[in-house]
């Protein structure tokens, strides 16, 4: 079936259809795994902004300590790229389910172990070395987690509600951010600074093992993606190699394979990378750097920035599915153009609010920045990037686009913002970075095709 805008809505054949119960399991699994990933990373980013500069980097000035803590936060994104390549290929070759089980184990175990690390005062320089090692392990698993969850949910969902269903991945990011920020808000409210530095910071990391056990059980009982099973290059649950495809004699199978394998790759990847850039960069600035910047440079209570993230995350439970529904109704491309333009327009007003000296204004600025520039774009990204790629390399390309964008924007952004604000003594570089990130995604959306309703079984990319 073809819509007015030319997009194809063909669904996988009935042989690979899943029941409502299967879809529910996939949705909960995708939501929970992504919630864990973002809880783990938000726990770390908040700890990096609030205590790690004192616990692991105590012998430097506060400004240098914040930069060092942000840099340690950033190294995980290098490992994420390696994980994207390794697990992305595994997911395209052997299936989505296996990879999702492995990645959640890697993330959960490394996060729990961070909570058991000795500090700089106990073992000296070895403490930050071990912190970086666990951060690398955490990143290696996370490099394919959100990509795998995105692919799984998009491939499970019916075409006409794909934006809404896939947005649950974004809702997982929101849930993880809320859980981590909520835990930190409680710790900051009830513990003294000495208690927080001595042992309180360990609590959220150690508690994450409870969620890990449930997530592993759930994913162990999840069925494989129906799209993966329907791929014309998959035989007995394993994707055919190029040599096996060349030797195949089935004419109908060869016709479908030729369309996908004969296409030159690259266009869809670079469009996806640009779409990712705005969300990733804005997330690093709003959810990581601004928390530390507010706590260090503005005369407000130490719990104010984490409280703002909590309120913004709560509102996100409405923002994320609303954007998903609008994408299903009006298309991905128009929503991308509107949300990125709105983020750029709001950049300076948001920073005026945050630095105004008024706590309610600061809260409003953080909530706006989080919901428009981060969660709104993430809701769109979850479905659009999956629809851009063909099924044979969807996992790999999506993971690479996400993690490359993460390295270029999210990992480098907080370090660059910390350096620029320290050098200028002003907040304007933060607003300028928000505008640049958003406009990169705006331009990418101009070049993107409309992907709403695309048949995800097709092997070729959307452009």
N, C-alpha and C positions, 0 to 999 in steps of 0.2 A: 504493500500500500504506500502511495506517495502523497505527501501533503502539498499545500499550495506553495510552500517555500522550497519544494524539491527534496526535502529530507525523507528518508525511507524509514518506515516504521515496522518492517518485517521483524518478527520475533523468532527466537529459537523454536525448533519443531517440538511437538508434544512429547517426544521421547525424552527430552531434557527438562521438561517443565517441573517446577517445584510447587509444593502445596503452600498454603498460607502459613502453616506451621514452620515449614522450611525457611520461608522468607523472614518470618519473625525471628527465628534462630540466627539467620545470617545478619539481620539488622541489629540484634542485640550484641552479637559477636563483634561486628564492625564498630558499633558504638562503644562497647566496653574496651576493646583493644586500643582504639584511638584515644579514649578517655585515659587509659593507663599511660599511653605514650605521652600525652600532654600533661598529665598529672606528674609523671616522672620528670619531664623537662621543666615544667613550671615550678615544681618543688626545687629543682636545681637552680633555675634562674632566680627565683626569689631568695634562695639561700646565698647565691653568688652576690646578689645585690645588697643583702642585709647583714650576713654574718661571715661568709667565707673569706672576705678580705681581712677579717680579724682572726679567724680560726686557722686559716691556711697561709695567709700572707701578712703576718702581724708586724714585720720589721720595715714597713714602708709607709709613706704618707697616705692619708685617706684617699686622695685622688689617684695615686699610683696603685693603691690596693684595689680600688674599684676597677681600674683598667685591667689589672692582672686577673681579677675574678671574672670579668667579662670575657677576657681572652681564653680562660679555662673553659668557660661556657661555650665559646666558639669552636674549640677543638673537636667537640662531639660531632659537629657538622661535617668535618673532614671524614670521620669514620662512617657517617651516614652515607656519604657518596660511595664508599667501598661496599657497604651493605646493600645499597641500591643496585649496584652492578651484579654482585654475587647472588643475592636472593631474587632479584628481578629476573635474571636468566633462569634460575631454578623454578620460579613461579610460572614462567611461560613454557617451560619444558615439561615439568612434572605436575603442575597444578597449583592452584592458589592456596588450598587448605593446608598443605604440608608446610609451606613457607610461613603462613600466619601462626602456626603452632610454634615453630622454632623462634620466630622473632619476638613473640611475647615472653618466652622463657628468657631470652637474652636480656631484654629490657628489665624485666621484673627482678631477676637475680642481681644484676649489677646495681640497680637502684637500692635494693635492700642492703647490699654490702657497703654502699656509700655511708649509710647510717651507722655502720660499725667501724668506720675508719678512725685510727688514732689521729690526733691533731698535730700541728707544727710544734706546739709546746712539748709534746710527748716524744716524737721521733725526728723532729727537724725537717729538713728538706725532703725527706722520703714521704712525708704526709701529702704535700701537693703532687708529688710524682704518682702516688697511688690513686689520688683523686683523678688525675688526668687519665690514668690507665682504665679506671672504671667508667669514666666518662666516654672513653673511646669504645669500650665494650657495649655500653648503653647505646651509643650512637650507631654502632654496627648493626644492632638489631633493629633500631628505630628507622634505619634507612629504607627499609622495605615495608614497615608496618602500616603506615598510613596509606601508602600506595596500594598495598595488598588489600586493605580494608575497602579502599575506594573502588578498586577493580571488582572485588567480590560483590559489593552492594549494587554497583551499577549493572553488573552482569546478572544479578538476581532480579532486579526491578522490572516491572512492566514499563514499556516505553513511555506511556502517557503520564506516568507518575515517577519517572526516573529521577527528576530533579529533587523531588521531595524525599524519596527514599534514600538517595545518595547523600542528601544533606545531613542525614543522621551521622555520617562520618564527621562532619563539621560540628554537629551537636556533641559528638564525643570529645572533640577538642575543647568545646565550651565547658562540658561537664568536668573534664580533667583540670582545666584552669580554675574552675569554681572550687573543686575539692581541694586542690593544692593551696589556693589563695585563702579558702576558708580555714584550713588547718593553720596556716601561718598567721592569719588574723587572730585566731584563738590564742596561739602561743604568744604573740606579741601583747595581747591583752592581759593574760594571766601570769606571765613569767617576767621576772626582772631581767635586766640585760645580762647580769652575771649568770643567772640560771639558763638563759637562752644560749649563751656562749659555752657554758660548761657541759650541758647535756640536752637541753630542750630542742636544739636544731636536729637532733638525731631521730626524734619521734616520728615525724612524717615519713621519713625514708624507711624505717623499720616496719611501720604499719602497712606499707604498700604490698608486703608479701601476702596479706590476706586476700586482696583483690587479685593478685597473681594466681592463686590457687583456683579461684572460681573461673577466671578467664581460660586457664588451661583446660579445665574440665569441659567448659562450654565449647571450645574450639575442637576438642577431641571428638565431639559428637555432631559436628557440622558436616553437611554434605558438600561435595565439590560444586564449583560454579557450573550452572547449566550451559553457559556459553562456552566454557572450556571443553566440556564434553561434546558439544556440537561442532566444534571447530573441524573443518575438513582435513586438517593436517594432524589430528590427534587419533591415534589408534591404541586401544587398550589402555587408555589413561596416560599415554606418553606422546609428546609431540614428535613427529617425524623429523629426521635430519634432512638436510638438502640432498644428500646422496640417496636417501630412501625415497624422497619425493621424486627425484629424477628417474628412479627405477620403477615408480608406480605405473600400473597399466590401466587403472580405472579412468576412463575418459572424463566422466563427470567430475570426479575428484580432481583430476589434473586441471580442468578448466577453472575451478574455484581457487586452486592453489596458485595458478599462473597469475591471476589478477593481483593477489597479495604479494607474491614473491617478486614479481616483475617491477613493482613500484620502487622508485628511488626515494629513500628515506631522507628526512631532514627538515622539510618545511613544517610539518606538524609539530615536530620537536621544538623548533625555535619559537613558534607561536605559543606553544604551551609554556615554554620557559619564560617568555615575556608576561604571560597571564599570571604565572606564579610569582613574578618578581614583586609586584605591588603588595600582595597579601603577605608574603614572607618578610619583606622589608618593614612594612607597617607593624607586623607582629613583633619583630625584634625591638622596634623602638617603643611601642606602647606597652607591651607585656613584660619586657625585660629592662630596657635601659631607663625608661621613665620612672619605674619603681625605685631604682637606685638613685636616680637624679633627684627625685622629690625628697627621698629620705635623707640625702646628703646635703642638698643645696637649698631647700626651701624650709622655712620655719613653720612646719606643721608637725602634728603627732606622727610618731613612727609607724602607726598602723593605718594612717590615712590612705596611702597608695594601695595597700593590699585590700582595704575595704572597698576602694573604688573599683578594683578588678572584680571583686565579688559581686557588686551591684551591676556592673557591666555584663558579667557572665550570666546573671539571672535574667536580665533583659534579653540576652542572646538566645534564650530558649524560645522567644517569639521571633527574633530577627532571622535566625537560621532557617526554620521551616517556611517562614513567609517569603524569603528570597528564593528558596527552592520551588515553592508553588508559583511564584511570579515567573521564574525561568521556564517552568512547564507551560505556562499560559502564553507568555510573550516571546520566548526564545532566550538563549543564553547570551547572544551578542548584544542586544539592546540593554540588557541588565548590566552587563560588564561596563558598557560605555557610561551608563548613568551612575553606577556606584563609584567607579574610579574618578569620574569628574567631580562628584559630590565630595569625595575624600580630599581631593586637591583643593577645592574651594574652602573646605572647613579647616585646613591645616593651620593657618595662622589664627583664626578665631579659637580653635581648640587650645592652642598653646597660650593665647591670651588668658583664657579661662583658667588653665592649669597654674599659671604663674601670677595670677591676680592677687594672691594673698588671702582669698576667700576659700574656706574649705568646701562649702557647697558648690562654688564655681569650679574648683579643682575636680571634684567628684563628677560634675556634669561633663567637663572636658574629657576626662578619662573614659567615661561611659560612651560618649559620642565617638571618640577615636577608636575604641574597641569594637563597637557594634557596626559602624559604617566601614572603616578602613581595614578591619581584620576579619570579623565574623561574616559580614555580608559578602566579602570577596571569597572567603573560604567556602561558603555554601555554594557559590557558583563554580568555583574551582573543582569541587568534588565530583561533579558530574561532567563538566565540559572537557576536562583533560582526559577522562576515560573515553568519552565519545570521539575525541580527536584521533585516537590511535586505533590501528587494526588489531585484531585479537591475537595474532601470532606474536607480536612484540609489545602488546599493551602494557603489561606489568613492567617490563624493563624500561621502556621509554618514559612511562609515567613516573616511575621511581627516580630515574635520572633527572627528569625535568624538575621534579619537586626538590630533590636534594642539591642539584646544581644551583637552583634558585636560592635554596637555603644558605649555601655557602657564600654566594655572591651578595646576598642581601641580609638574611637574618643573623648569620654568624659574624660578618664583618661590620654590619650596621651599628650594633651597640658599641663596639670598640671605636669605630670612627666617630660616632656621636659623642662618646666620652672624651675623645681627643679634641674634637672641634669645640665643644662647650667649655672645656678647660682652657683652650687657647684663646677663645673669644670672650669668655666670661659672660656669655649670653645664651639664651635659648633658641635664637632664630635659626641656627643650623638644623635643629630638630624639625622645625616646620618645613624648612627647605628640603630636607631629606624625604619627608612624607610626600611632598609634592612631586619630587623626582620619581620616587618609587611608583606612585599612582599613575603618573603620566606615561611611564614605560608600559604599564599594563593597558592603559587607554589606547595607545598606539597599536599594541599587539592585538587588541580586540577589533580594531579597524581592519586588520588583515586576516582575522579569523573567519572561517565559514560558519554558518549556522548549523549546529550539530544536533539540535533537539530532535529526538525520535529516530536517530540513526540506528541501523541494524548492527549490533555489536558483534555478531558472529563473523562478519566480513573481515578478511585478513588484511585488507589495505587500509592505510590512513585516510582521514577525511580530506586531505589535500596533499 
